[in-house]
Amino acid sequence: MTRFITHFESAIDGTTFPADQLQTWHANRPLWSRYDLDAIRKAVTPDEIARRPANMWRYRELLPVGDDITPISLDEQMTPTVACPNFSKHFGLNHVYVKDESRLASCSFKARGLSLALTMARHFGWQRVAMASNGNAGGAMSIYAARGGMEAFVLVPKGTPKANVSECLQSGAHIFYGDGLIDQCGKIIREGHNRKLWFDISTMKEPYRLEGKKTMGLEIAEQFKWNLPDVILYPTGGGTALIAMWKAFKELRELGWLKSSKMPRMISVQSTGCMPLVEAFKNNSRHCERFANTNTIASGLRVPQGIGDFMVLDAVRESGGMVIAAEESRLFEWQKLMASKEGVMLCPESSTCVGALEELVSRNEVSAEEEVVIFNTAAGQKYMDYFQPKIDELSLEHFDWDRVIAQLPTPAFASK
Ligand SMILES: Cc1ncc(COP(=O)(O)O)c(C=O)c1O
């Protein structure tokens, strides 16, 4: 058996914990996974990785699994980094890409973390997992639990998209749907964990999901030929993937696998409907105040206060990035801009990144030749609840032939 993880380390005070036991958190704050990077450097090269199957397990040396553990997997394929020339031109830029995570199982980036976390929980003997979720994570946990023959319990606040609720229900999870916000649901899940009813897999309350999300950063590095892009825009709730990508880049730098010393500016993006990190960044604080009145259709961003807030803010500051709020009322407009220019259907969470890019460009914070990556963290199609009013605006009169014809522009071929 080969495993390169050496130990876990508290992100708040550095206390260490053994890697051969299932870990959770410490002092109510997350843990980092630490690896023997010298041993990894000797054991594998980027060229060897490039010859492996194109899924997230190709980076297994940089994950807490050893080669003796069978993953609970739905074949987590590398997601494409789609060049967006028309969209780039709209902003006077030349190199904007979308890393399209909607191609994964559960149509969201949550697949990566949940595949890994359930693998580890099952490996260490747990058959039952639980979480508080705003939707996509609960849905992903439920489908991976079904895949791994495990039992799942999910608490989701009212207003969670129907697509997520249906994933939980149909894959056999026990789902509770009620009033409250995610941190309130989280307290109940924790109580059950403390009573040993289940393993709590909620955001940042165990260290494994973070490592699964790290593969987003590893893929970006590999897809950019081991040079990193200049700017990464990430829609942030609890911030797991932003923290994880920054960790990935630092590990790659230490491994010596990066071809240049350039690190991306990490841009954390929130909606004006829930922006605790924006306030903390502005006030130069390391922790957030609780943002009480969340009001955003981007359900994944309804996190009033994340327990890894300081890890997000540290990563953003270290990278020379920033935290930006995008105007909630413009999310559909930005979604439409990307979909109509490139055919990529961003989720509302990621539509905030278009707003953030607009602001960066207007402030001359990004230049035309810089490489910019927007993360599409889930399929826009999962959010049809919020789209219903737009559908209602369409009138059946559209089937009236004379009106249809009257609205048509002159056909392009007729102009010759
Ligand atoms: C689609 C989507 N994007 C972004 C996020 C935010 O992720 P994180 O909590 O890791 O910041 C979520 C979280 O639920 C999500 O579902």
The ligand as a Tripos MOL2 file, in Angstrom:
@<TRIPOS>MOLECULE
LIG
   16    16     1     0     0
SMALL
NO_CHARGES

@<TRIPOS>ATOM
      1 C1        -23.4320   25.6710   -7.6540 C.3       1 LIG1
      2 C2        -22.6490   26.1060   -6.4660 C.ar      1 LIG1
      3 N1        -21.6990   27.0250   -6.6440 N.ar      1 LIG1
      4 C3        -20.9520   27.4740   -5.6060 C.ar      1 LIG1
      5 C4        -21.1840   27.0060   -4.3230 C.ar      1 LIG1
      6 C5        -20.3440   27.5140   -3.2230 C.3       1 LIG1
      7 O1        -19.4230   26.5320   -2.8560 O.3       1 LIG1
      8 P1        -18.5160   26.7000   -1.5780 P.3       1 LIG1
      9 O2        -19.4130   26.5320   -0.4060 O.co2     1 LIG1
     10 O3        -17.4960   25.6550   -1.6890 O.co2     1 LIG1
     11 O4        -17.9610   28.0730   -1.6480 O.co2     1 LIG1
     12 C6        -22.1570   26.0210   -4.0940 C.ar      1 LIG1
     13 C7        -22.3950   25.4880   -2.7590 C.2       1 LIG1
     14 O5        -23.3900   24.9340   -2.4310 O.2       1 LIG1
     15 C8        -22.9100   25.5630   -5.2000 C.ar      1 LIG1
     16 O6        -23.8530   24.6350   -5.0550 O.3       1 LIG1
@<TRIPOS>BOND
     1     1     2 1
     2     2     3 ar
     3     2    15 ar
     4     3     4 ar
     5     4     5 ar
     6     5     6 1
     7     5    12 ar
     8     6     7 1
     9     7     8 1
    10     8     9 2
    11     8    10 1
    12     8    11 1
    13    12    13 1
    14    12    15 ar
    15    13    14 2
    16    15    16 1
@<TRIPOS>SUBSTRUCTURE
     1 LIG1         1 GROUP 0 **** ****
